[in-house]
Amino acid sequence: MPKLPQWIQQLSGAEESIEPALVPGNWFVSRAFSVPEELKGREIEEFAELSAEEISPFNLEQLFWGYYFNEETRRLFIYAAYDQKLRASMVDSEVSDFVFPDFVQTFGLKFECPTLIFLQHELTLTGILLPANDTIPQTVVGKTLEIDFNKEDLADAKQQITSRIREHVNRLSEATLCNPVENFAEVAVSDQIYARNWDYEESKSKPAIELIPYGDRTGSPWVISVPATSVLWALDIRKSEDKDQLVKRHGWTLFYWRVSVIVILLFFILAFLEIGLIGLKKLNESEAMFVTDLAPKSQKVEEKANILAKINQVITNQLLPFEMLDWINQFRDPEAIHFTRFTAEGGNALQVDAIGVNPTVVNQFQEELKQSGMLNSVTISNNRVQNNRTTFRLRIEFKDEALDPQTFFAEL
């Protein structure tokens, strides 16, 4: 986590930020996804939540999970672990700024060709496969080491990890990535094992961490910049409700520190400016009268701007989610299919999570939608049968001008 500048620490009495807690990465299942271009902001976080549930057999409430998103390549890396497995490692998490899997220390590295790197942290050795020119890993494989491990144990663990990643690459047939590494022969396998340099002194202006060759090996270190705080919270694996509380507490603490610093600085500034302000008193009074005269005019301009904004909202209105949902309901048997969640996409598409009594009903529902003549596409994914019920995800895309947009009148 970035440290506070020294002069702020001295004025506020704050100590330097502690290091984040790092938990064993080999407890986590992980996968990389390509994120659709139309997803922005909060939608990317929702996409991450759905992806976390997809890669794990447990509910989201039973998981410690986080994600790393690269805006430039539109790739996202999800990692999740069953909370009961990590209970012992999370004992001190409440007093830590952040909690990450140990392999997160490599996030930010990028190579010109597909590269397999190795990270040693405490009793875990991890292999991270990075595609060319991308900071998002394609796959991560970890192995627990014995307490008294030696060089031979490290070499053997490294060989086992390499074999597992080679098998993953050579049988890769998933559509979650745009440009995955599909041929392990193209991968540059690092002959070094790297570890965190805990003696590295961060720059005050550009906080970073340093990875150096493990043991007595020599080689160039890797310096990785620490990302913005918003990215760190996304990487943090703690429960969302816990992170919300920590974010608020962290924000208020920084706020009080900054207010204290600003008050002290203002005190000195005002002391020097007081003599000048007395001399400019009459000029300030005339300016205040001028501002008072302009206030009614500026208020009228603001009101007109609000009216124009509401008119523009009406003119540019697109299909609303409830119109599309109402149309789909014409084909749904309410006794056989229940909708649990829906999301509108781009003004002419809808994604619905639903539960059906059996696969036959689901297939019949899909066929009726296809035959309606109103849709460009109808797809069903994540079809699962459990406890005599079928859960599935439906995505439909309407043809242009298939439905008339709903009109409404704003109160001006």
N, C-alpha and C positions, 0 to 999 in steps of 0.2 A: 504493500500500500504506500502511496506517495507520502513523504514526510512533510511536516509543516516547516516553512522557512524558520531559520534560527531566531530571527528578530521577533517573529510572532510568538514563538515558544517562550521567549524571555518575557515579553510583555504580558502574555496570558497565563504564564505559569504552567503551561502544558508540557508533558513529556513527549518524547518521540513516539511515533506509532509503533506498536509491537508487530512482529512478523505474523502472517496468517498461519493457521493450523493446516498441516498437510496430512491427509489420510492415505492409506495404501490404495494405489490405483488399480491393483489387480482384483479388487472386489467389484469393479464396475463393468457393466455391459455398455457398449458404445456403438455408435454408427454415425456416418456422415450422410447428410441429405443436401440436395439442391433445393433452394427456396424459390418459389415462383416470383417473377419480377413484380407482380401486382401487389404482393404483400408488403406492407409498410408498418413501422412503429409497433403498436400493441399487437397487430396481427402476426408479426414474427414470433412474439412471445407465446401467443396461442398455438401457433404452428409447432413451436418447441414442446409445449405441454402435450399435444397430441402425439408427437414423435416419441416423447419419453414413455408414454403409455404403450406405444406400439412395440418398442424394443424390449419391454419388460413384461413378465406375466403378472405383475402386481399392480394394484391401483396406485394412482399418483400419490395418495395420502400415505402409502406405505414405503415411499421411495425418498432417498436423498438424491437429488439430481441437479444438473446445471447444463449450460450450453455455451458454445463459443460461435459467434457469427462473424463472417467476413463479408462486409458490404460490397467490396469490389468484385469478388468472385461469386457472390450470392450462394455461398456454401455455409452449412451449419453443422456443428459437431455436437451430438447429444451423448451424455453419459449419465447412468443411473445405477443405484445400488439399493438393495433391500435394507431398510433401516435397521432391522434387527442384527444384521451382520456387522454394521458399523457402530453399534451402540458403545462399545468399549473405546473406540477411537474418537468418539464425539463427546467424551466426558467434559472436556474443557472448552467446548466450542462456544459457549456463551461469553467467555472472556476474550475471544479472538476477534480481530477485525473482520477476517474472512476465513472460510473453510473450503479448501480445494482438494481434489485428488492430486497426488504428487506429480502426475504427468502434465498438469496444467503449467508447470514451470517452463515447458518447451513451447507453449503457444506464442507465436510471433516469429518463430524461425521460418525461413523460406529459402529454397534451393532452386537452381536452374533446371535440375533434372530430378526425377523421382528418387527419393532418398530415404533409407531406413536408418534412424538414429537410435541410440540406447541411452537411457537415463537410469542412474542408480541413486536411490534415496532410502536410507536406513536399510531395511531388510527386503526391499523390492527392487527388482530389475525390470524395466519396461522398454519395449520396442515400439517406436512410433513411426509409421509410414506416412511420408508427406509427398503428395503429388508435386509435379513441377510447378514452380512459381505460385504456390498457394500455402498459406499459413494454417489451413484447416487439415488435420490428419484424415487419412482415409480409413485407417484402422489402428487400434492400440491393443497391444498384448502384454500382460505383465506376469511375473513369476515371483513367488516368495522364496527368499534365500534362507539358508540355515543361519543361526545366530553366529556361529564361528566360521562363516564361509571364507574361502580363499580364492586365489586367482583361477585355479582350475574349476571351482564351482561357478565362478562368473562366466568363464568361457563356455562351460557346458550349458548354463542357463541361456546365454546369448545364442548358442546354436539351436536350442529348442525353440526359442522365441522366433528366430529367423525361419525355421521350418514351418511353424504354425502360420506365420504371415505369408510365406510362399504358397501354402495350401489355400489360404483365403484368396489371394490374388488370382491364382490359376483357375479357381472355380467360380470367380465372380460373375454373377449373372443378374444383379439387382439393378433396378431402374431408378434408384434413389440419387444417383450422381450423374452429372452431365459428362464429365471427362475423367472416369476412374482409371487407375493404373491396372491394366489387364494382363501385362506380361512381366513377370518378376525378373526376367533377364534384363529389363531396362532399368532396374532399381540399383542405385549405388548404395551398397551396404557399408556403413561406417565401420572402420576397424577400431574405433575408439569407443569407450564407455565414458559418458560425461556425468558430472555430479555438481550440485550447487556449491558455489564458493561463498561460504557464509561470512568470510572476512572482507568481502568486496564492499567498498564504500560507495554508496549511491551518490549521484550528483543531486544537489538540492533542486536544480531547475528541471532536470530530466531524469527522474527516478528509473532505475533499471536493476536487473539481476544479472549475474554472470555464472555461466556454466563452464567448467574446466575439465580436462581429462582426468579420470579417476585414478587414484593411486599415484605411482611414480611415472606414469606415462606423460609424454610431452606433446604439445600441440597448441594450436591457436584457441583461445577461449571464445565463447559465444556470449555476446552481450545482448540482452532482450529487454526492450523498453516495457515499462509497466503501463498497461492501458488505463483509460479513463475509469473513474469510479463506477459509472453506469455499467461498463463492461465487467468490472470486478463483481458487482452484485449478480449479474447474469451467470458468471462462472461459479459463484458460491452455491454449495449443495444443500444448504439448510432449508427447512420448510418455509414456504412462502410467507406464512403468517409471522414466523420468527424473523425473517428478513425484513418484513415491513416494519416491525417494531425497531429493529436495529438501524434501518435506514433513517427512520424518524429521529431516533436518539442521536445518531451520528450527525444528522443535519442540524439539529438544535444545538449540539455541542459546538460545531463549527460556527454556527450563527452567533452564539454568545461570545466566543473568542473574537470573532471579527468585529462584533459590536464594541467589545471592550477596547480593542485596538483603535477603532475609528473614533470612539469618544475621547481617548487620550490625545490622539492626533488633532482632533478638532479643538480641544481645549487650548493647545499651544497656538494653533493657527488663528483662532478667534482672539487670543490675547494680543497678537501682533497686528491684527486687522482692526481692532477696536478704535484706535486713533483715526485711522483712515475713514472708517464708517461714520464717525461723528462729522467729519468734514464733508462727506457726501450725503448727509441726511436729507437736505433739501432736494437734491437730484433724485434720490430714491423715492421721496414723496411724490414727485411729479410722475415718475415712472409707474408708481403704484396706481395713481389716478388713471393713467393711460391704460393699464391692464384692466382696471375696473370697467372702463368704458368699452373695452373689447370683449369682455366676458359674455354679454348677451349675444353678440354676433357669433362668437365661436360656438356657443351652445346651439344656435340655429344651424350652423354648418354641420355640426356633429349629428343633429337630428336628421338632416337631409341625407347624410351619409348612411345612417342606419336604415332609412327608408329605401334607399337605392340598393343596399345590400339584401334586404328582404325581397325586393322585386327581382333582383338577379337570382336569388335562390328559387323563386317560383319558375322563372323562365328556363333555368338550366336543370330543372328537376328530372330525375331519371326514374326507372322502375323502382318501386319501394319493395322491401323484402316481403311485407305482408300481402301485397298483390300476387307475387309469385307463389308464396305459400298457400294462399287461398285457391289459386288455380290448381296446384298439385292435390289439394285436399278433395277435389272433385273425383279423383281416381282412387282415393285411399279408402279401404274398408276400415272404419274406426274400431271395429271389434277385433281385427286381425293385425293391424299395423299401428304402432304408436310412435310419434316423433318425440325425441328427447332433446334435440338441440339443432339449431340451424344457423347458417352464416351466409350473408349475401356477398357476392364477389363481382366487382366491376359493373354493377347496375343491370346485368342481364343473366347472371348465373347465381345458383343457389346450391349450398352444400348442407345436407341434412343427415344427422345421426338418428337412427331409428331402431326399433325392436319389432320383429314379426313373429307370429306364432309358429311358422315353419318356412323352409326354403321355397316351397311351392307358391305360397302366397307372395313372397318377395319377388320371385321370377315373374309371376302374373302381373304384379304391380309395375315392374320395369317394362314389360311388354306393352301394357296399356299406355304408358307414357310415350314410348317410342312411336306408337301408332297414332298419336294425337295430331301429328303434323305441325305442331307448334315449336318443336325443339330441334336444335342443332345436334345435341348429343345427350345421352342418358347413360351414366356409368354407375356401377355398384362395386364398392371395394370394402376391404376389412370384414368380409362375410364370415361370421363365426357362429357356431351352433353350440349352445351350452344350456343345460337345465331345461331342455325342451323349448328353448327360445332361440331365435336367430337375430343376432345384432349385425347391423350393416351400415355403411355410409353411402348415401346417394348424392350424386352431383349431376345437376341438369343445367343446360345452357339454352336459353331461349333464342329463337330466330329474331332478326332485326324486325322491329315494329310488330312483334307477335302480340304484345299487350300494350294498350295505351297507358302512358304514365298517369298516375293518380294526380289530380290537381288539387290545390288547396289555396286558401286565401289567408295571408298573414294580417294580423291586427297592426295597423300602422298608427 
